[in-house]
């Protein structure tokens, strides 16, 4: 993984974009010496989103299987003042 300071990233944006898009390189951009954001190929982003969806689905299934006190939507809205 390659790192660039924000100023250098701005100056080299076109070349960095090509490296990420065509070579699959991941780039960390730092601001004031601290990592600020990453530039990653779309395939990496899509894989991350699929993983997050799988985790959310597993959490939802677990929550549905847990026993506990259930309340109606009407009562929940009233309790939350919605």
Secondary structure, DSSP 8 states (H G I E B T S, - for coil): -EEEEHHHHHHTHHHHHHHHHHH---EEEEETTEEEEEE--HHHHHHHHHHHHHHHHHHHHHHHHS------HHHHHHHTT-
